Amino acid sequence: MINDRLAALTDYPFRRLADLLDGIDPPTDVPPLIMSIGEPKHRYPDLVSETLAAHADGWGKYPPTIGTPAFRAAVSGWLTRRHRSAQRAN
């Protein structure tokens, strides 16, 4: 084995759950509770597709490591608002 620490990894939780439930028949008079993962069930807001389309030219490149000026300003503004309100609460 290349990395002996890989042997210490546990099973993926949903694989383990599937193994635990194997052979158990659910009641037929109760509707199942769907608990699947990874597949959205609801339509996302139009804002998402509009924003993606408006910035489609940026999909082929990585952002700057330090973030764009607009992102950095947004983070700075949020942190300032967040911590000023926390200071007032104390």
PyMOL Python script that loads the backbone (N, CA, C, O; Angstrom):
from pymol import cmd

cmd.read_pdbstr("""\
ATOM      1  N   MET A   1       0.847  -1.171   0.000  1.00  0.00           N
ATOM      2  CA  MET A   1       0.000   0.000   0.000  1.00  0.00           C
ATOM      3  C   MET A   1       0.900   1.244   0.000  1.00  0.00           C
ATOM      4  O   MET A   1       1.915   1.277   0.695  1.00  0.00           O
ATOM      5  N   ILE A   2       0.532   2.245  -0.766  1.00  0.00           N
ATOM      6  CA  ILE A   2       1.330   3.465  -0.866  1.00  0.00           C
ATOM      7  C   ILE A   2       1.275   4.258   0.440  1.00  0.00           C
ATOM      8  O   ILE A   2       2.299   4.750   0.913  1.00  0.00           O
ATOM      9  N   ASN A   3       0.090   4.379   1.018  1.00  0.00           N
ATOM     10  CA  ASN A   3      -0.072   5.140   2.256  1.00  0.00           C
ATOM     11  C   ASN A   3      -0.821   4.268   3.252  1.00  0.00           C
ATOM     12  O   ASN A   3      -2.008   4.000   3.069  1.00  0.00           O
ATOM     13  N   ASP A   4      -0.147   3.826   4.292  1.00  0.00           N
ATOM     14  CA  ASP A   4      -0.760   2.896   5.235  1.00  0.00           C
ATOM     15  C   ASP A   4      -1.894   3.532   6.043  1.00  0.00           C
ATOM     16  O   ASP A   4      -2.678   2.815   6.664  1.00  0.00           O
ATOM     17  N   ARG A   5      -1.995   4.863   6.045  1.00  0.00           N
ATOM     18  CA  ARG A   5      -3.096   5.528   6.752  1.00  0.00           C
ATOM     19  C   ARG A   5      -4.436   5.326   6.044  1.00  0.00           C
ATOM     20  O   ARG A   5      -5.490   5.495   6.657  1.00  0.00           O
ATOM     21  N   LEU A   6      -4.403   4.971   4.771  1.00  0.00           N
ATOM     22  CA  LEU A   6      -5.649   4.717   4.046  1.00  0.00           C
ATOM     23  C   LEU A   6      -6.426   3.549   4.651  1.00  0.00           C
ATOM     24  O   LEU A   6      -7.654   3.518   4.572  1.00  0.00           O
ATOM     25  N   ALA A   7      -5.737   2.608   5.241  1.00  0.00           N
ATOM     26  CA  ALA A   7      -6.404   1.463   5.859  1.00  0.00           C
ATOM     27  C   ALA A   7      -7.240   1.877   7.067  1.00  0.00           C
ATOM     28  O   ALA A   7      -8.143   1.142   7.465  1.00  0.00           O
ATOM     29  N   ALA A   8      -6.960   3.028   7.652  1.00  0.00           N
ATOM     30  CA  ALA A   8      -7.695   3.499   8.822  1.00  0.00           C
ATOM     31  C   ALA A   8      -9.007   4.194   8.457  1.00  0.00           C
ATOM     32  O   ALA A   8      -9.813   4.490   9.340  1.00  0.00           O
ATOM     33  N   LEU A   9      -9.230   4.457   7.179  1.00  0.00           N
ATOM     34  CA  LEU A   9     -10.469   5.113   6.760  1.00  0.00           C
ATOM     35  C   LEU A   9     -11.658   4.194   7.000  1.00  0.00           C
ATOM     36  O   LEU A   9     -11.571   2.983   6.799  1.00  0.00           O
ATOM     37  N   THR A  10     -12.767   4.780   7.432  1.00  0.00           N
ATOM     38  CA  THR A  10     -13.981   3.997   7.659  1.00  0.00           C
ATOM     39  C   THR A  10     -14.840   3.995   6.400  1.00  0.00           C
ATOM     40  O   THR A  10     -14.596   4.753   5.462  1.00  0.00           O
ATOM     41  N   ASP A  11     -15.843   3.132   6.400  1.00  0.00           N
ATOM     42  CA  ASP A  11     -16.774   3.081   5.275  1.00  0.00           C
ATOM     43  C   ASP A  11     -17.524   4.394   5.147  1.00  0.00           C
ATOM     44  O   ASP A  11     -17.712   5.122   6.122  1.00  0.00           O
ATOM     45  N   TYR A  12     -17.946   4.679   3.931  1.00  0.00           N
ATOM     46  CA  TYR A  12     -18.814   5.817   3.675  1.00  0.00           C
ATOM     47  C   TYR A  12     -20.116   5.565   4.442  1.00  0.00           C
ATOM     48  O   TYR A  12     -20.663   4.466   4.354  1.00  0.00           O
ATOM     49  N   PRO A  13     -20.628   6.547   5.190  1.00  0.00           N
ATOM     50  CA  PRO A  13     -21.794   6.302   6.042  1.00  0.00           C
ATOM     51  C   PRO A  13     -23.007   5.725   5.316  1.00  0.00           C
ATOM     52  O   PRO A  13     -23.702   4.869   5.863  1.00  0.00           O
ATOM     53  N   PHE A  14     -23.269   6.180   4.096  1.00  0.00           N
ATOM     54  CA  PHE A  14     -24.450   5.678   3.399  1.00  0.00           C
ATOM     55  C   PHE A  14     -24.251   4.242   2.913  1.00  0.00           C
ATOM     56  O   PHE A  14     -25.219   3.492   2.787  1.00  0.00           O
ATOM     57  N   ARG A  15     -23.025   3.864   2.645  1.00  0.00           N
ATOM     58  CA  ARG A  15     -22.732   2.461   2.310  1.00  0.00           C
ATOM     59  C   ARG A  15     -22.984   1.581   3.535  1.00  0.00           C
ATOM     60  O   ARG A  15     -23.572   0.505   3.430  1.00  0.00           O
ATOM     61  N   ARG A  16     -22.533   2.052   4.687  1.00  0.00           N
ATOM     62  CA  ARG A  16     -22.760   1.303   5.925  1.00  0.00           C
ATOM     63  C   ARG A  16     -24.254   1.195   6.225  1.00  0.00           C
ATOM     64  O   ARG A  16     -24.731   0.135   6.628  1.00  0.00           O
ATOM     65  N   LEU A  17     -24.995   2.294   6.030  1.00  0.00           N
ATOM     66  CA  LEU A  17     -26.436   2.267   6.270  1.00  0.00           C
ATOM     67  C   LEU A  17     -27.123   1.274   5.332  1.00  0.00           C
ATOM     68  O   LEU A  17     -28.001   0.523   5.758  1.00  0.00           O
ATOM     69  N   ALA A  18     -26.731   1.267   4.071  1.00  0.00           N
ATOM     70  CA  ALA A  18     -27.311   0.322   3.115  1.00  0.00           C
ATOM     71  C   ALA A  18     -27.053  -1.123   3.559  1.00  0.00           C
ATOM     72  O   ALA A  18     -27.932  -1.977   3.450  1.00  0.00           O
ATOM     73  N   ASP A  19     -25.852  -1.385   4.055  1.00  0.00           N
ATOM     74  CA  ASP A  19     -25.539  -2.730   4.552  1.00  0.00           C
ATOM     75  C   ASP A  19     -26.397  -3.095   5.759  1.00  0.00           C
ATOM     76  O   ASP A  19     -26.872  -4.224   5.876  1.00  0.00           O
ATOM     77  N   LEU A  20     -26.591  -2.124   6.659  1.00  0.00           N
ATOM     78  CA  LEU A  20     -27.410  -2.375   7.848  1.00  0.00           C
ATOM     79  C   LEU A  20     -28.867  -2.656   7.489  1.00  0.00           C
ATOM     80  O   LEU A  20     -29.524  -3.471   8.136  1.00  0.00           O
ATOM     81  N   LEU A  21     -29.364  -1.985   6.466  1.00  0.00           N
ATOM     82  CA  LEU A  21     -30.773  -2.132   6.080  1.00  0.00           C
ATOM     83  C   LEU A  21     -31.014  -3.294   5.121  1.00  0.00           C
ATOM     84  O   LEU A  21     -32.161  -3.654   4.856  1.00  0.00           O
ATOM     85  N   ASP A  22     -29.947  -3.876   4.607  1.00  0.00           N
ATOM     86  CA  ASP A  22     -30.085  -4.981   3.664  1.00  0.00           C
ATOM     87  C   ASP A  22     -30.891  -6.125   4.287  1.00  0.00           C
ATOM     88  O   ASP A  22     -30.580  -6.596   5.382  1.00  0.00           O
ATOM     89  N   GLY A  23     -31.918  -6.558   3.579  1.00  0.00           N
ATOM     90  CA  GLY A  23     -32.740  -7.665   4.053  1.00  0.00           C
ATOM     91  C   GLY A  23     -33.924  -7.245   4.905  1.00  0.00           C
ATOM     92  O   GLY A  23     -34.730  -8.091   5.294  1.00  0.00           O
ATOM     93  N   ILE A  24     -34.049  -5.969   5.201  1.00  0.00           N
ATOM     94  CA  ILE A  24     -35.189  -5.482   5.973  1.00  0.00           C
ATOM     95  C   ILE A  24     -36.246  -4.965   4.998  1.00  0.00           C
ATOM     96  O   ILE A  24     -35.970  -4.094   4.174  1.00  0.00           O
ATOM     97  N   ASP A  25     -37.438  -5.502   5.099  1.00  0.00           N
ATOM     98  CA  ASP A  25     -38.525  -5.054   4.236  1.00  0.00           C
ATOM     99  C   ASP A  25     -39.319  -3.957   4.933  1.00  0.00           C
ATOM    100  O   ASP A  25     -39.801  -4.158   6.048  1.00  0.00           O
ATOM    101  N   PRO A  26     -39.462  -2.800   4.292  1.00  0.00           N
ATOM    102  CA  PRO A  26     -40.228  -1.719   4.914  1.00  0.00           C
ATOM    103  C   PRO A  26     -41.714  -2.051   4.930  1.00  0.00           C
ATOM    104  O   PRO A  26     -42.171  -2.858   4.121  1.00  0.00           O
ATOM    105  N   PRO A  27     -42.473  -1.446   5.833  1.00  0.00           N
ATOM    106  CA  PRO A  27     -43.913  -1.687   5.857  1.00  0.00           C
ATOM    107  C   PRO A  27     -44.549  -1.206   4.554  1.00  0.00           C
ATOM    108  O   PRO A  27     -44.154  -0.173   4.013  1.00  0.00           O
ATOM    109  N   THR A  28     -45.508  -1.933   4.064  1.00  0.00           N
ATOM    110  CA  THR A  28     -46.142  -1.582   2.787  1.00  0.00           C
ATOM    111  C   THR A  28     -47.250  -0.555   2.950  1.00  0.00           C
ATOM    112  O   THR A  28     -47.686   0.035   1.962  1.00  0.00           O
ATOM    113  N   ASP A  29     -47.718  -0.325   4.175  1.00  0.00           N
ATOM    114  CA  ASP A  29     -48.821   0.614   4.392  1.00  0.00           C
ATOM    115  C   ASP A  29     -48.351   2.017   4.795  1.00  0.00           C
ATOM    116  O   ASP A  29     -49.170   2.871   5.132  1.00  0.00           O
ATOM    117  N   VAL A  30     -47.047   2.253   4.763  1.00  0.00           N
ATOM    118  CA  VAL A  30     -46.484   3.555   5.133  1.00  0.00           C
ATOM    119  C   VAL A  30     -45.701   4.094   3.943  1.00  0.00           C
ATOM    120  O   VAL A  30     -44.841   3.397   3.405  1.00  0.00           O
ATOM    121  N   PRO A  31     -45.992   5.343   3.516  1.00  0.00           N
ATOM    122  CA  PRO A  31     -45.211   5.891   2.398  1.00  0.00           C
ATOM    123  C   PRO A  31     -43.752   6.076   2.818  1.00  0.00           C
ATOM    124  O   PRO A  31     -43.482   6.461   3.955  1.00  0.00           O
ATOM    125  N   PRO A  32     -42.821   5.807   1.921  1.00  0.00           N
ATOM    126  CA  PRO A  32     -41.399   5.915   2.286  1.00  0.00           C
ATOM    127  C   PRO A  32     -40.983   7.371   2.489  1.00  0.00           C
ATOM    128  O   PRO A  32     -41.526   8.283   1.864  1.00  0.00           O
ATOM    129  N   LEU A  33     -40.032   7.562   3.355  1.00  0.00           N
ATOM    130  CA  LEU A  33     -39.422   8.861   3.559  1.00  0.00           C
ATOM    131  C   LEU A  33     -38.179   8.886   2.682  1.00  0.00           C
ATOM    132  O   LEU A  33     -37.219   8.160   2.940  1.00  0.00           O
ATOM    133  N   ILE A  34     -38.194   9.713   1.653  1.00  0.00           N
ATOM    134  CA  ILE A  34     -37.085   9.777   0.701  1.00  0.00           C
ATOM    135  C   ILE A  34     -35.941  10.573   1.327  1.00  0.00           C
ATOM    136  O   ILE A  34     -36.089  11.759   1.622  1.00  0.00           O
ATOM    137  N   MET A  35     -34.809   9.917   1.527  1.00  0.00           N
ATOM    138  CA  MET A  35     -33.652  10.573   2.138  1.00  0.00           C
ATOM    139  C   MET A  35     -32.421  10.448   1.239  1.00  0.00           C
ATOM    140  O   MET A  35     -31.297  10.333   1.729  1.00  0.00           O
ATOM    141  N   SER A  36     -32.637  10.472  -0.059  1.00  0.00           N
ATOM    142  CA  SER A  36     -31.513  10.369  -0.975  1.00  0.00           C
ATOM    143  C   SER A  36     -30.673  11.640  -0.911  1.00  0.00           C
ATOM    144  O   SER A  36     -31.117  12.669  -0.402  1.00  0.00           O
ATOM    145  N   ILE A  37     -29.470  11.552  -1.430  1.00  0.00           N
ATOM    146  CA  ILE A  37     -28.562  12.687  -1.367  1.00  0.00           C
ATOM    147  C   ILE A  37     -28.152  13.108  -2.775  1.00  0.00           C
ATOM    148  O   ILE A  37     -28.145  12.303  -3.706  1.00  0.00           O
ATOM    149  N   GLY A  38     -27.816  14.370  -2.906  1.00  0.00           N
ATOM    150  CA  GLY A  38     -27.175  14.855  -4.116  1.00  0.00           C
ATOM    151  C   GLY A  38     -28.068  15.226  -5.277  1.00  0.00           C
ATOM    152  O   GLY A  38     -27.555  15.646  -6.314  1.00  0.00           O
ATOM    153  N   GLU A  39     -29.370  15.095  -5.160  1.00  0.00           N
ATOM    154  CA  GLU A  39     -30.237  15.432  -6.283  1.00  0.00           C
ATOM    155  C   GLU A  39     -31.269  16.463  -5.840  1.00  0.00           C
ATOM    156  O   GLU A  39     -32.157  16.146  -5.048  1.00  0.00           O
ATOM    157  N   PRO A  40     -31.165  17.682  -6.336  1.00  0.00           N
ATOM    158  CA  PRO A  40     -32.135  18.715  -5.945  1.00  0.00           C
ATOM    159  C   PRO A  40     -33.554  18.315  -6.367  1.00  0.00           C
ATOM    160  O   PRO A  40     -33.761  17.725  -7.428  1.00  0.00           O
ATOM    161  N   LYS A  41     -34.500  18.643  -5.530  1.00  0.00           N
ATOM    162  CA  LYS A  41     -35.900  18.314  -5.803  1.00  0.00           C
ATOM    163  C   LYS A  41     -36.715  19.542  -6.181  1.00  0.00           C
ATOM    164  O   LYS A  41     -37.840  19.419  -6.665  1.00  0.00           O
ATOM    165  N   HIS A  42     -36.154  20.719  -5.963  1.00  0.00           N
ATOM    166  CA  HIS A  42     -36.893  21.948  -6.208  1.00  0.00           C
ATOM    167  C   HIS A  42     -36.165  22.803  -7.233  1.00  0.00           C
ATOM    168  O   HIS A  42     -34.941  22.749  -7.354  1.00  0.00           O
ATOM    169  N   ARG A  43     -36.933  23.585  -7.962  1.00  0.00           N
ATOM    170  CA  ARG A  43     -36.368  24.505  -8.947  1.00  0.00           C
ATOM    171  C   ARG A  43     -35.564  25.576  -8.217  1.00  0.00           C
ATOM    172  O   ARG A  43     -35.986  26.066  -7.170  1.00  0.00           O
ATOM    173  N   TYR A  44     -34.419  25.934  -8.764  1.00  0.00           N
ATOM    174  CA  TYR A  44     -33.640  26.996  -8.147  1.00  0.00           C
ATOM    175  C   TYR A  44     -34.112  28.342  -8.675  1.00  0.00           C
ATOM    176  O   TYR A  44     -34.727  28.407  -9.739  1.00  0.00           O
ATOM    177  N   PRO A  45     -33.833  29.410  -7.948  1.00  0.00           N
ATOM    178  CA  PRO A  45     -34.313  30.742  -8.343  1.00  0.00           C
ATOM    179  C   PRO A  45     -33.752  31.172  -9.694  1.00  0.00           C
ATOM    180  O   PRO A  45     -32.629  30.816 -10.052  1.00  0.00           O
ATOM    181  N   ASP A  46     -34.536  31.937 -10.434  1.00  0.00           N
ATOM    182  CA  ASP A  46     -34.097  32.449 -11.732  1.00  0.00           C
ATOM    183  C   ASP A  46     -32.798  33.246 -11.616  1.00  0.00           C
ATOM    184  O   ASP A  46     -32.001  33.286 -12.553  1.00  0.00           O
ATOM    185  N   LEU A  47     -32.591  33.878 -10.465  1.00  0.00           N
ATOM    186  CA  LEU A  47     -31.379  34.653 -10.240  1.00  0.00           C
ATOM    187  C   LEU A  47     -30.127  33.817 -10.486  1.00  0.00           C
ATOM    188  O   LEU A  47     -29.122  34.333 -10.975  1.00  0.00           O
ATOM    189  N   VAL A  48     -30.182  32.533 -10.151  1.00  0.00           N
ATOM    190  CA  VAL A  48     -29.011  31.662 -10.315  1.00  0.00           C
ATOM    191  C   VAL A  48     -28.652  31.526 -11.790  1.00  0.00           C
ATOM    192  O   VAL A  48     -27.505  31.762 -12.172  1.00  0.00           O
ATOM    193  N   SER A  49     -29.622  31.148 -12.621  1.00  0.00           N
ATOM    194  CA  SER A  49     -29.313  30.969 -14.045  1.00  0.00           C
ATOM    195  C   SER A  49     -28.964  32.300 -14.714  1.00  0.00           C
ATOM    196  O   SER A  49     -28.113  32.347 -15.601  1.00  0.00           O
ATOM    197  N   GLU A  50     -29.623  33.378 -14.287  1.00  0.00           N
ATOM    198  CA  GLU A  50     -29.310  34.696 -14.850  1.00  0.00           C
ATOM    199  C   GLU A  50     -27.870  35.101 -14.503  1.00  0.00           C
ATOM    200  O   GLU A  50     -27.143  35.620 -15.350  1.00  0.00           O
ATOM    201  N   THR A  51     -27.476  34.863 -13.273  1.00  0.00           N
ATOM    202  CA  THR A  51     -26.122  35.225 -12.845  1.00  0.00           C
ATOM    203  C   THR A  51     -25.078  34.368 -13.552  1.00  0.00           C
ATOM    204  O   THR A  51     -24.047  34.876 -13.993  1.00  0.00           O
ATOM    205  N   LEU A  52     -25.347  33.067 -13.660  1.00  0.00           N
ATOM    206  CA  LEU A  52     -24.411  32.189 -14.374  1.00  0.00           C
ATOM    207  C   LEU A  52     -24.260  32.615 -15.826  1.00  0.00           C
ATOM    208  O   LEU A  52     -23.147  32.655 -16.350  1.00  0.00           O
ATOM    209  N   ALA A  53     -25.373  32.933 -16.479  1.00  0.00           N
ATOM    210  CA  ALA A  53     -25.320  33.352 -17.885  1.00  0.00           C
ATOM    211  C   ALA A  53     -24.570  34.680 -18.044  1.00  0.00           C
ATOM    212  O   ALA A  53     -23.813  34.867 -18.996  1.00  0.00           O
ATOM    213  N   ALA A  54     -24.792  35.591 -17.103  1.00  0.00           N
ATOM    214  CA  ALA A  54     -24.140  36.903 -17.188  1.00  0.00           C
ATOM    215  C   ALA A  54     -22.624  36.807 -17.019  1.00  0.00           C
ATOM    216  O   ALA A  54     -21.891  37.682 -17.480  1.00  0.00           O
ATOM    217  N   HIS A  55     -22.155  35.752 -16.363  1.00  0.00           N
ATOM    218  CA  HIS A  55     -20.727  35.603 -16.103  1.00  0.00           C
ATOM    219  C   HIS A  55     -20.144  34.365 -16.778  1.00  0.00           C
ATOM    220  O   HIS A  55     -19.134  33.830 -16.321  1.00  0.00           O
ATOM    221  N   ALA A  56     -20.762  33.912 -17.845  1.00  0.00           N
ATOM    222  CA  ALA A  56     -20.307  32.704 -18.540  1.00  0.00           C
ATOM    223  C   ALA A  56     -18.887  32.830 -19.073  1.00  0.00           C
ATOM    224  O   ALA A  56     -18.187  31.825 -19.201  1.00  0.00           O
ATOM    225  N   ASP A  57     -18.451  34.041 -19.384  1.00  0.00           N
ATOM    226  CA  ASP A  57     -17.095  34.221 -19.911  1.00  0.00           C
ATOM    227  C   ASP A  57     -16.022  33.919 -18.866  1.00  0.00           C
ATOM    228  O   ASP A  57     -14.865  33.711 -19.229  1.00  0.00           O
ATOM    229  N   GLY A  58     -16.372  33.890 -17.589  1.00  0.00           N
ATOM    230  CA  GLY A  58     -15.398  33.642 -16.543  1.00  0.00           C
ATOM    231  C   GLY A  58     -15.238  32.185 -16.156  1.00  0.00           C
ATOM    232  O   GLY A  58     -14.431  31.868 -15.283  1.00  0.00           O
ATOM    233  N   TRP A  59     -15.990  31.290 -16.785  1.00  0.00           N
ATOM    234  CA  TRP A  59     -15.939  29.877 -16.393  1.00  0.00           C
ATOM    235  C   TRP A  59     -14.653  29.185 -16.797  1.00  0.00           C
ATOM    236  O   TRP A  59     -14.327  28.140 -16.234  1.00  0.00           O
ATOM    237  N   GLY A  60     -13.920  29.719 -17.739  1.00  0.00           N
ATOM    238  CA  GLY A  60     -12.714  29.045 -18.213  1.00  0.00           C
ATOM    239  C   GLY A  60     -11.440  29.498 -17.533  1.00  0.00           C
ATOM    240  O   GLY A  60     -10.348  29.186 -18.008  1.00  0.00           O
ATOM    241  N   LYS A  61     -11.552  30.234 -16.423  1.00  0.00           N
ATOM    242  CA  LYS A  61     -10.335  30.698 -15.760  1.00  0.00           C
ATOM    243  C   LYS A  61     -10.549  30.702 -14.245  1.00  0.00           C
ATOM    244  O   LYS A  61     -11.671  30.830 -13.756  1.00  0.00           O
ATOM    245  N   TYR A  62      -9.452  30.560 -13.527  1.00  0.00           N
ATOM    246  CA  TYR A  62      -9.486  30.584 -12.068  1.00  0.00           C
ATOM    247  C   TYR A  62      -9.513  32.029 -11.581  1.00  0.00           C
ATOM    248  O   TYR A  62      -8.963  32.915 -12.235  1.00  0.00           O
ATOM    249  N   PRO A  63     -10.149  32.270 -10.439  1.00  0.00           N
ATOM    250  CA  PRO A  63     -10.103  33.625  -9.879  1.00  0.00           C
ATOM    251  C   PRO A  63      -8.735  33.890  -9.274  1.00  0.00           C
ATOM    252  O   PRO A  63      -7.983  32.950  -9.015  1.00  0.00           O
ATOM    253  N   PRO A  64      -8.401  35.148  -9.045  1.00  0.00           N
ATOM    254  CA  PRO A  64      -7.119  35.430  -8.397  1.00  0.00           C
ATOM    255  C   PRO A  64      -7.078  34.808  -6.996  1.00  0.00           C
ATOM    256  O   PRO A  64      -8.101  34.742  -6.314  1.00  0.00           O
ATOM    257  N   THR A  65      -5.929  34.365  -6.583  1.00  0.00           N
ATOM    258  CA  THR A  65      -5.770  33.720  -5.287  1.00  0.00           C
ATOM    259  C   THR A  65      -6.260  34.603  -4.147  1.00  0.00           C
ATOM    260  O   THR A  65      -6.873  34.109  -3.201  1.00  0.00           O
ATOM    261  N   ILE A  66      -5.999  35.886  -4.225  1.00  0.00           N
ATOM    262  CA  ILE A  66      -6.411  36.796  -3.155  1.00  0.00           C
ATOM    263  C   ILE A  66      -7.871  37.226  -3.295  1.00  0.00           C
ATOM    264  O   ILE A  66      -8.383  37.947  -2.438  1.00  0.00           O
ATOM    265  N   GLY A  67      -8.546  36.798  -4.360  1.00  0.00           N
ATOM    266  CA  GLY A  67      -9.937  37.181  -4.582  1.00  0.00           C
ATOM    267  C   GLY A  67     -10.025  38.426  -5.435  1.00  0.00           C
ATOM    268  O   GLY A  67      -9.078  39.208  -5.515  1.00  0.00           O
ATOM    269  N   THR A  68     -11.157  38.603  -6.064  1.00  0.00           N
ATOM    270  CA  THR A  68     -11.359  39.797  -6.885  1.00  0.00           C
ATOM    271  C   THR A  68     -11.581  40.996  -5.966  1.00  0.00           C
ATOM    272  O   THR A  68     -11.958  40.825  -4.807  1.00  0.00           O
ATOM    273  N   PRO A  69     -11.352  42.197  -6.469  1.00  0.00           N
ATOM    274  CA  PRO A  69     -11.615  43.383  -5.641  1.00  0.00           C
ATOM    275  C   PRO A  69     -13.067  43.435  -5.136  1.00  0.00           C
ATOM    276  O   PRO A  69     -13.308  43.818  -3.991  1.00  0.00           O
ATOM    277  N   ALA A  70     -14.023  43.055  -5.977  1.00  0.00           N
ATOM    278  CA  ALA A  70     -15.430  43.081  -5.555  1.00  0.00           C
ATOM    279  C   ALA A  70     -15.685  42.073  -4.435  1.00  0.00           C
ATOM    280  O   ALA A  70     -16.404  42.375  -3.482  1.00  0.00           O
ATOM    281  N   PHE A  71     -15.102  40.882  -4.543  1.00  0.00           N
ATOM    282  CA  PHE A  71     -15.267  39.878  -3.501  1.00  0.00           C
ATOM    283  C   PHE A  71     -14.635  40.343  -2.196  1.00  0.00           C
ATOM    284  O   PHE A  71     -15.232  40.212  -1.128  1.00  0.00           O
ATOM    285  N   ARG A  72     -13.422  40.889  -2.287  1.00  0.00           N
ATOM    286  CA  ARG A  72     -12.728  41.347  -1.083  1.00  0.00           C
ATOM    287  C   ARG A  72     -13.499  42.476  -0.404  1.00  0.00           C
ATOM    288  O   ARG A  72     -13.560  42.535   0.824  1.00  0.00           O
ATOM    289  N   ALA A  73     -14.086  43.367  -1.195  1.00  0.00           N
ATOM    290  CA  ALA A  73     -14.888  44.457  -0.619  1.00  0.00           C
ATOM    291  C   ALA A  73     -16.138  43.901   0.056  1.00  0.00           C
ATOM    292  O   ALA A  73     -16.524  44.370   1.127  1.00  0.00           O
ATOM    293  N   ALA A  74     -16.771  42.907  -0.560  1.00  0.00           N
ATOM    294  CA  ALA A  74     -17.964  42.300   0.033  1.00  0.00           C
ATOM    295  C   ALA A  74     -17.631  41.605   1.346  1.00  0.00           C
ATOM    296  O   ALA A  74     -18.377  41.736   2.317  1.00  0.00           O
ATOM    297  N   VAL A  75     -16.528  40.873   1.393  1.00  0.00           N
ATOM    298  CA  VAL A  75     -16.108  40.193   2.621  1.00  0.00           C
ATOM    299  C   VAL A  75     -15.786  41.218   3.704  1.00  0.00           C
ATOM    300  O   VAL A  75     -16.197  41.066   4.855  1.00  0.00           O
ATOM    301  N   SER A  76     -15.056  42.250   3.334  1.00  0.00           N
ATOM    302  CA  SER A  76     -14.686  43.290   4.290  1.00  0.00           C
ATOM    303  C   SER A  76     -15.936  43.969   4.859  1.00  0.00           C
ATOM    304  O   SER A  76     -16.024  44.212   6.062  1.00  0.00           O
ATOM    305  N   GLY A  77     -16.887  44.267   3.993  1.00  0.00           N
ATOM    306  CA  GLY A  77     -18.125  44.895   4.445  1.00  0.00           C
ATOM    307  C   GLY A  77     -18.905  44.002   5.389  1.00  0.00           C
ATOM    308  O   GLY A  77     -19.418  44.459   6.411  1.00  0.00           O
ATOM    309  N   TRP A  78     -18.993  42.731   5.044  1.00  0.00           N
ATOM    310  CA  TRP A  78     -19.732  41.794   5.902  1.00  0.00           C
ATOM    311  C   TRP A  78     -19.060  41.660   7.264  1.00  0.00           C
ATOM    312  O   TRP A  78     -19.729  41.704   8.297  1.00  0.00           O
ATOM    313  N   LEU A  79     -17.730  41.494   7.268  1.00  0.00           N
ATOM    314  CA  LEU A  79     -17.016  41.359   8.533  1.00  0.00           C
ATOM    315  C   LEU A  79     -17.162  42.609   9.394  1.00  0.00           C
ATOM    316  O   LEU A  79     -17.336  42.517  10.610  1.00  0.00           O
ATOM    317  N   THR A  80     -17.091  43.759   8.767  1.00  0.00           N
ATOM    318  CA  THR A  80     -17.247  45.007   9.515  1.00  0.00           C
ATOM    319  C   THR A  80     -18.636  45.085  10.131  1.00  0.00           C
ATOM    320  O   THR A  80     -18.771  45.384  11.318  1.00  0.00           O
ATOM    321  N   ARG A  81     -19.668  44.820   9.341  1.00  0.00           N
ATOM    322  CA  ARG A  81     -21.038  44.851   9.870  1.00  0.00           C
ATOM    323  C   ARG A  81     -21.221  43.804  10.955  1.00  0.00           C
ATOM    324  O   ARG A  81     -21.822  44.088  11.992  1.00  0.00           O
ATOM    325  N   ARG A  82     -20.723  42.624  10.739  1.00  0.00           N
ATOM    326  CA  ARG A  82     -20.912  41.506  11.672  1.00  0.00           C
ATOM    327  C   ARG A  82     -20.259  41.786  13.010  1.00  0.00           C
ATOM    328  O   ARG A  82     -20.864  41.567  14.059  1.00  0.00           O
ATOM    329  N   HIS A  83     -19.038  42.265  12.979  1.00  0.00           N
ATOM    330  CA  HIS A  83     -18.309  42.449  14.224  1.00  0.00           C
ATOM    331  C   HIS A  83     -18.666  43.756  14.929  1.00  0.00           C
ATOM    332  O   HIS A  83     -18.521  43.854  16.147  1.00  0.00           O
ATOM    333  N   ARG A  84     -19.117  44.735  14.203  1.00  0.00           N
ATOM    334  CA  ARG A  84     -19.602  45.951  14.864  1.00  0.00           C
ATOM    335  C   ARG A  84     -20.876  45.645  15.627  1.00  0.00           C
ATOM    336  O   ARG A  84     -21.055  46.116  16.750  1.00  0.00           O
ATOM    337  N   SER A  85     -21.783  44.844  15.017  1.00  0.00           N
ATOM    338  CA  SER A  85     -23.023  44.509  15.724  1.00  0.00           C
ATOM    339  C   SER A  85     -22.727  43.599  16.919  1.00  0.00           C
ATOM    340  O   SER A  85     -23.422  43.678  17.932  1.00  0.00           O
ATOM    341  N   ALA A  86     -21.724  42.748  16.825  1.00  0.00           N
ATOM    342  CA  ALA A  86     -21.360  41.871  17.942  1.00  0.00           C
ATOM    343  C   ALA A  86     -20.762  42.703  19.079  1.00  0.00           C
ATOM    344  O   ALA A  86     -20.996  42.405  20.251  1.00  0.00           O
ATOM    345  N   GLN A  87     -20.002  43.730  18.744  1.00  0.00           N
ATOM    346  CA  GLN A  87     -19.408  44.581  19.764  1.00  0.00           C
ATOM    347  C   GLN A  87     -20.479  45.377  20.505  1.00  0.00           C
ATOM    348  O   GLN A  87     -20.391  45.566  21.718  1.00  0.00           O
ATOM    349  N   ARG A  88     -21.486  45.841  19.772  1.00  0.00           N
ATOM    350  CA  ARG A  88     -22.575  46.595  20.405  1.00  0.00           C
ATOM    351  C   ARG A  88     -23.392  45.714  21.343  1.00  0.00           C
ATOM    352  O   ARG A  88     -23.907  46.187  22.357  1.00  0.00           O
ATOM    353  N   ALA A  89     -23.510  44.419  20.999  1.00  0.00           N
ATOM    354  CA  ALA A  89     -24.290  43.502  21.823  1.00  0.00           C
ATOM    355  C   ALA A  89     -23.590  43.199  23.148  1.00  0.00           C
ATOM    356  O   ALA A  89     -24.251  42.842  24.123  1.00  0.00           O
ATOM    357  N   ASN A  90     -22.272  43.334  23.198  1.00  0.00           N
ATOM    358  CA  ASN A  90     -21.523  43.039  24.433  1.00  0.00           C
ATOM    359  C   ASN A  90     -21.510  44.202  25.313  1.00  0.00           C
ATOM    360  O   ASN A  90     -20.930  44.150  26.397  1.00  0.00           O
TER     361      ASN A  90
END
""", "prot")
cmd.dss("prot")
cmd.show_as("cartoon", "prot")
cmd.util.cbc("prot")
cmd.orient("prot")
